[in-house]
Amino acid sequence: MNLAFASREREYDRNCDHVSSSLSDSVALLFATFTPGRRGDPVSRSPSVNLVRGPTDSDWVELSDAPLTPEVLSAWAVRPECGAVVTFSGTARSVSSVPFPVIALEYETSAELALGRMRGLVALARSRWPDLGCVALHHRVGRVEVGQSAVVVAVSAPHRDSAFLAARFCIDSLKRSVPMWKRELWVGGSSWSEQCEELVDLENL
């Protein structure tokens, strides 16, 4: 095993030793598909996975190592038959559990696993709100400066109720079911985030 990766796994385990065995199973799957990032290449991904995938007619799921653009997703989600567009942007903040101002975050994941779960979330949202027009889920990988968007959800529907409910479902479920490592950086140091939650399978959402 790569020594740097082994050290990263031990550090992650120390921060999340309270997480249940079901999460351990999910993390084991994630480690099996995970490729550590190299210096100058902060995006950890399988080399066979293309991170930037263009939108279909009505779905747009993407991981990106470039800054996210909520306004672009909002404009893309507009459709003549839809009277509501709800866009959520989760931004990196400077306040955390660490006693220092956070200056940036770094996200790492298995792209293949994360993208598969994100697409599954879109399909699940459509099954619960069949009138949805467009659904977009974008998440950053690599370094995210404070104030930049780390995740963006955009949903359109004929009426606001479906758009609001589906957008809330998508962001909440993404946080619960899509595995992401988050490192918090401050001047002079960094650590893996202690905000660890048990991963939930899509069928249990």
C-alpha positions in Angstrom: 0.0 0.0 0.0 1.2 3.5 -0.8 2.6 4.9 2.5 1.1 8.4 2.0 -2.3 6.8 1.4 -1.9 4.5 4.4 -1.2 7.5 6.6 -4.3 9.3 5.1 -6.4 6.3 5.9 -5.2 6.1 9.5 -5.8 9.8 10.0 -9.3 9.6 8.6 -10.1 6.6 10.8 -8.9 8.5 13.9 -11.3 11.4 13.1 -14.2 9.2 12.4 -13.8 6.3 14.9 -17.4 6.8 16.0 -18.9 6.0 12.6 -20.8 2.8 12.4 -19.8 -0.4 10.6 -22.1 0.3 7.7 -20.1 3.4 6.9 -16.9 1.3 7.2 -18.2 -0.9 4.5 -18.9 2.1 2.2 -15.5 3.6 3.0 -13.9 0.2 2.1 -15.5 0.3 -1.3 -14.4 3.9 -1.7 -10.8 3.1 -0.8 -10.9 0.2 -3.3 -11.6 2.7 -6.2 -9.7 5.7 -4.8 -6.5 7.1 -6.5 -4.5 9.6 -4.3 -3.9 13.0 -5.8 -0.4 14.0 -6.8 1.3 17.3 -6.1 -0.1 19.8 -8.6 -3.0 17.5 -9.4 -5.4 17.9 -6.4 -8.2 16.0 -8.1 -8.3 12.3 -6.9 -10.1 10.2 -9.5 -9.9 7.1 -11.6 -8.0 7.9 -14.8 -10.8 6.3 -16.8 -13.5 8.7 -15.5 -14.1 12.0 -17.2 -15.1 14.5 -14.6 -16.6 17.1 -16.9 -19.7 15.6 -18.5 -22.0 17.8 -20.6 -25.7 18.0 -19.7 -28.4 15.9 -21.2 -31.6 17.5 -22.2 -32.8 17.6 -18.6 -30.1 16.3 -16.2 -26.6 17.6 -15.5 -24.4 15.8 -13.0 -20.8 16.8 -12.6 -17.7 16.8 -10.5 -15.3 19.6 -11.3 -11.9 20.9 -10.2 -12.8 24.3 -11.6 -14.9 26.9 -9.9 -18.7 26.2 -10.0 -21.1 28.7 -11.6 -24.5 28.7 -9.9 -25.8 31.4 -12.3 -25.0 29.1 -15.3 -26.9 26.2 -13.8 -29.8 28.5 -12.9 -30.0 29.7 -16.5 -29.7 26.2 -17.9 -32.6 25.0 -15.8 -35.0 27.5 -17.2 -37.6 25.8 -19.5 -40.7 27.3 -21.1 -43.0 24.8 -19.4 -41.5 25.5 -15.9 -42.5 28.4 -13.8 -40.0 27.8 -10.9 -36.3 27.4 -10.7 -34.7 26.8 -7.3 -30.9 27.0 -7.0 -28.9 26.1 -3.9 -25.2 27.0 -3.6 -23.2 25.7 -0.6 -20.1 27.8 -0.1 -16.8 27.2 1.8 -16.8 29.1 5.1 -14.0 30.3 7.4 -15.6 29.1 10.6 -15.2 25.4 11.7 -14.6 23.3 14.7 -10.9 24.0 14.5 -9.6 27.0 16.5 -8.2 28.8 13.5 -9.8 30.7 10.5 -10.2 28.3 7.7 -8.8 29.7 4.4 -9.8 26.8 2.0 -11.2 23.3 1.8 -10.0 20.4 -0.2 -12.4 17.7 -1.4 -11.4 14.2 -2.6 -13.5 11.3 -3.6 -13.8 8.3 -6.0 -15.2 10.0 -9.0 -16.8 6.8 -10.4 -18.6 6.1 -7.1 -19.6 9.7 -6.4 -21.0 10.3 -9.9 -22.9 7.0 -9.8 -24.6 8.0 -6.6 -25.3 11.5 -7.8 -27.0 10.2 -10.9 -29.0 7.8 -8.7 -30.2 10.8 -6.6 -31.4 12.6 -9.7 -33.4 9.5 -10.7 -34.8 9.2 -7.2 -35.9 12.8 -7.2 -37.6 12.4 -10.5 -39.5 9.3 -9.2 -40.8 11.3 -6.3 -41.6 14.5 -8.2 -42.5 13.4 -11.7 -43.2 16.9 -12.9 -39.6 18.1 -12.5 -38.1 19.9 -15.6 -34.3 20.0 -15.1 -32.1 18.8 -12.3 -28.4 19.7 -11.9 -26.0 18.5 -9.2 -22.4 19.8 -9.3 -19.8 19.2 -6.7 -16.2 20.5 -6.5 -13.1 18.4 -6.0 -9.7 19.7 -5.2 -9.1 23.1 -3.5 -12.0 25.4 -2.8 -11.3 28.9 -1.5 -13.5 30.4 1.2 -16.5 32.0 -0.5 -16.4 29.7 -3.5 -19.2 27.2 -4.2 -18.4 23.7 -3.1 -21.8 22.2 -4.3 -24.6 23.6 -6.4 -28.1 22.1 -7.0 -30.5 23.6 -9.5 -34.1 22.3 -10.1 -36.9 23.5 -12.3 -40.5 22.5 -12.2 -43.9 23.9 -13.3 -44.7 25.0 -9.8 -42.6 26.1 -6.8 -43.6 23.4 -4.4 -42.0 20.6 -6.4 -38.9 22.7 -7.2 -38.3 23.6 -3.5 -38.9 20.1 -2.2 -36.8 18.4 -4.8 -33.9 20.8 -4.4 -33.9 20.3 -0.6 -34.1 16.6 -1.1 -31.1 16.6 -3.5 -28.8 18.6 -1.4 -29.7 16.8 1.9 -29.4 13.4 0.2 -26.1 14.3 -1.5 -24.6 15.1 1.9 -25.9 11.8 3.3 -25.1 9.4 0.5 -22.2 10.7 -1.6 -18.8 10.0 -0.1 -16.5 13.0 0.1 -13.3 13.5 2.0 -13.0 17.2 3.2 -9.8 18.6 4.5 -9.8 22.0 6.2 -6.8 24.3 5.7 -5.6 27.2 7.7 -2.4 29.2 7.9 0.3 26.8 9.1 -1.8 23.6 9.1 -4.7 21.4 8.0 -6.8 18.4 9.1 -9.6 16.2 7.9 -13.0 17.5 8.9 -14.5 16.0 12.0 -18.0 16.3 10.5 -18.4 12.7 9.7 -21.8 11.1 9.1 -22.9 7.6 8.4 -23.3 7.0 4.6 -26.8 6.0 3.6 -27.6 3.8 0.6 -29.9 5.4 -2.0 -32.7 2.9 -1.3 -32.8 4.0 2.3 -33.2 7.8 1.5 
